[in-house]
């Protein structure tokens, strides 16, 4: 049996509301017409799928990932649903020093504290 190892892009699960929004960002980054042609879907149909007016079949997302070698939609799903609470907490704790340093610098710039 092979072990699967994933490295999650920080904030990927928080950046998008759902997988449709994530996929739409990927599509528009590469061009709607180009992706539609690669996935054998009419651009107007793909646009309707991305807007939620039509069902977005998983095979369209899979074909996109194969054609463009971009697994961002799958990584989004994994980041959103496969991380355990301890990992999420550790990631949040690791980000705190940088955030606190930024906050301190902003407060100093605003004149509320001395640098």
Buried (B, 14 or more C-beta within 10 A) or exposed (E): EEEEEEEBEEEBBEEBEEBBBBBBBBBEEBEBEEBBBBBEBEBEBBBBBBEEEEEBEEEBBEBBBEBBEBBBBBBBBBBBEEBEEEEEEEEEEEEEEEEEEEEEEEEEEEEEEEE
